């Protein structure tokens, strides 16, 4: 399967394109994403990167010599 992302300038054209694509037998699925959803996700991403960059501590995992072994030990604690 191949995914194509298309941006359309106005809602009327977007609705027309949506209806046209839905009629094609080669199209499996068409998802409409409203501009508000895109802005919201971009804002969330921006907030997350800001939080992570301000809270990041480069020496946080420096004392872990073998990360694979460390993760296995953590998983074993849950059992």
ChimeraX commands (.cxc) that place a marker at each C-alpha (Angstrom):
marker #1 position 0.00,0.00,0.00 radius 0.5
marker #1 position 1.17,3.53,-0.75 radius 0.5
marker #1 position -0.04,6.60,1.10 radius 0.5
marker #1 position -0.41,10.00,-0.51 radius 0.5
marker #1 position -0.92,13.14,1.57 radius 0.5
marker #1 position -2.64,16.02,-0.21 radius 0.5
marker #1 position -3.26,19.55,1.03 radius 0.5
marker #1 position -6.17,21.41,-0.55 radius 0.5
marker #1 position -6.58,25.18,-0.26 radius 0.5
marker #1 position -10.28,25.33,0.60 radius 0.5
marker #1 position -12.98,23.14,2.09 radius 0.5
marker #1 position -15.18,23.09,-1.03 radius 0.5
marker #1 position -12.37,21.70,-3.20 radius 0.5
marker #1 position -11.40,19.28,-0.45 radius 0.5
marker #1 position -14.94,17.90,-0.32 radius 0.5
marker #1 position -15.02,17.55,-4.11 radius 0.5
marker #1 position -11.70,15.74,-4.18 radius 0.5
marker #1 position -12.80,13.51,-1.30 radius 0.5
marker #1 position -15.97,12.46,-3.17 radius 0.5
marker #1 position -13.98,11.82,-6.36 radius 0.5
marker #1 position -11.41,9.67,-4.57 radius 0.5
marker #1 position -14.10,7.65,-2.80 radius 0.5
marker #1 position -15.52,6.66,-6.21 radius 0.5
marker #1 position -12.23,5.18,-7.43 radius 0.5
marker #1 position -11.88,1.42,-7.04 radius 0.5
marker #1 position -8.11,1.67,-6.57 radius 0.5
marker #1 position -8.48,3.78,-3.42 radius 0.5
marker #1 position -8.72,1.78,-0.18 radius 0.5
marker #1 position -9.28,4.55,2.30 radius 0.5
marker #1 position -9.54,8.35,2.36 radius 0.5
marker #1 position -9.07,10.27,5.62 radius 0.5
marker #1 position -10.05,13.88,6.01 radius 0.5
marker #1 position -8.05,15.88,8.54 radius 0.5
marker #1 position -9.38,19.27,9.49 radius 0.5
marker #1 position -6.88,22.16,9.78 radius 0.5
marker #1 position -7.69,22.53,13.47 radius 0.5
marker #1 position -6.45,18.97,14.09 radius 0.5
marker #1 position -3.17,19.68,12.31 radius 0.5
marker #1 position -2.59,22.89,14.27 radius 0.5
marker #1 position -3.42,21.11,17.53 radius 0.5
marker #1 position -0.94,18.31,16.84 radius 0.5
marker #1 position 1.77,20.81,15.81 radius 0.5
marker #1 position 1.18,22.76,19.02 radius 0.5
marker #1 position 1.41,19.58,21.07 radius 0.5
marker #1 position 4.63,18.57,19.31 radius 0.5
marker #1 position 6.07,22.00,19.92 radius 0.5
marker #1 position 5.15,21.88,23.61 radius 0.5
marker #1 position 6.63,18.40,23.97 radius 0.5
marker #1 position 9.92,19.35,22.34 radius 0.5
marker #1 position 10.14,22.44,24.54 radius 0.5
marker #1 position 9.53,20.42,27.70 radius 0.5
marker #1 position 12.00,17.73,26.70 radius 0.5
marker #1 position 14.70,20.19,25.73 radius 0.5
marker #1 position 14.38,22.14,28.97 radius 0.5
marker #1 position 14.22,19.04,31.15 radius 0.5
marker #1 position 16.82,17.01,29.27 radius 0.5
marker #1 position 19.78,15.97,31.30 radius 0.5
marker #1 position 22.56,14.63,29.06 radius 0.5
marker #1 position 24.10,12.66,31.93 radius 0.5
marker #1 position 20.84,10.97,32.89 radius 0.5
marker #1 position 21.85,7.51,31.62 radius 0.5
marker #1 position 25.62,7.89,31.78 radius 0.5
marker #1 position 25.98,5.39,34.62 radius 0.5
marker #1 position 24.42,2.59,32.52 radius 0.5
marker #1 position 27.28,0.63,30.99 radius 0.5
marker #1 position 25.16,-2.07,29.29 radius 0.5
marker #1 position 21.73,-0.70,28.21 radius 0.5
marker #1 position 20.45,-4.08,27.00 radius 0.5
marker #1 position 21.21,-5.75,30.33 radius 0.5
marker #1 position 19.72,-2.76,32.18 radius 0.5
marker #1 position 16.44,-3.06,30.24 radius 0.5
marker #1 position 16.26,-6.81,30.86 radius 0.5
marker #1 position 16.67,-6.23,34.59 radius 0.5
marker #1 position 13.87,-3.65,34.52 radius 0.5
marker #1 position 11.55,-6.06,32.72 radius 0.5
marker #1 position 12.36,-8.83,35.17 radius 0.5
marker #1 position 11.29,-6.57,38.06 radius 0.5
marker #1 position 7.76,-6.47,36.60 radius 0.5
marker #1 position 7.29,-10.22,36.67 radius 0.5
marker link #1:1,2 radius 0.2
marker link #1:2,3 radius 0.2
marker link #1:3,4 radius 0.2
marker link #1:4,5 radius 0.2
marker link #1:5,6 radius 0.2
marker link #1:6,7 radius 0.2
marker link #1:7,8 radius 0.2
marker link #1:8,9 radius 0.2
marker link #1:9,10 radius 0.2
marker link #1:10,11 radius 0.2
marker link #1:11,12 radius 0.2
marker link #1:12,13 radius 0.2
marker link #1:13,14 radius 0.2
marker link #1:14,15 radius 0.2
marker link #1:15,16 radius 0.2
marker link #1:16,17 radius 0.2
marker link #1:17,18 radius 0.2
marker link #1:18,19 radius 0.2
marker link #1:19,20 radius 0.2
marker link #1:20,21 radius 0.2
marker link #1:21,22 radius 0.2
marker link #1:22,23 radius 0.2
marker link #1:23,24 radius 0.2
marker link #1:24,25 radius 0.2
marker link #1:25,26 radius 0.2
marker link #1:26,27 radius 0.2
marker link #1:27,28 radius 0.2
marker link #1:28,29 radius 0.2
marker link #1:29,30 radius 0.2
marker link #1:30,31 radius 0.2
marker link #1:31,32 radius 0.2
marker link #1:32,33 radius 0.2
marker link #1:33,34 radius 0.2
marker link #1:34,35 radius 0.2
marker link #1:35,36 radius 0.2
marker link #1:36,37 radius 0.2
marker link #1:37,38 radius 0.2
marker link #1:38,39 radius 0.2
marker link #1:39,40 radius 0.2
marker link #1:40,41 radius 0.2
marker link #1:41,42 radius 0.2
marker link #1:42,43 radius 0.2
marker link #1:43,44 radius 0.2
marker link #1:44,45 radius 0.2
marker link #1:45,46 radius 0.2
marker link #1:46,47 radius 0.2
marker link #1:47,48 radius 0.2
marker link #1:48,49 radius 0.2
marker link #1:49,50 radius 0.2
marker link #1:50,51 radius 0.2
marker link #1:51,52 radius 0.2
marker link #1:52,53 radius 0.2
marker link #1:53,54 radius 0.2
marker link #1:54,55 radius 0.2
marker link #1:55,56 radius 0.2
marker link #1:56,57 radius 0.2
marker link #1:57,58 radius 0.2
marker link #1:58,59 radius 0.2
marker link #1:59,60 radius 0.2
marker link #1:60,61 radius 0.2
marker link #1:61,62 radius 0.2
marker link #1:62,63 radius 0.2
marker link #1:63,64 radius 0.2
marker link #1:64,65 radius 0.2
marker link #1:65,66 radius 0.2
marker link #1:66,67 radius 0.2
marker link #1:67,68 radius 0.2
marker link #1:68,69 radius 0.2
marker link #1:69,70 radius 0.2
marker link #1:70,71 radius 0.2
marker link #1:71,72 radius 0.2
marker link #1:72,73 radius 0.2
marker link #1:73,74 radius 0.2
marker link #1:74,75 radius 0.2
marker link #1:75,76 radius 0.2
marker link #1:76,77 radius 0.2
marker link #1:77,78 radius 0.2
marker link #1:78,79 radius 0.2
view
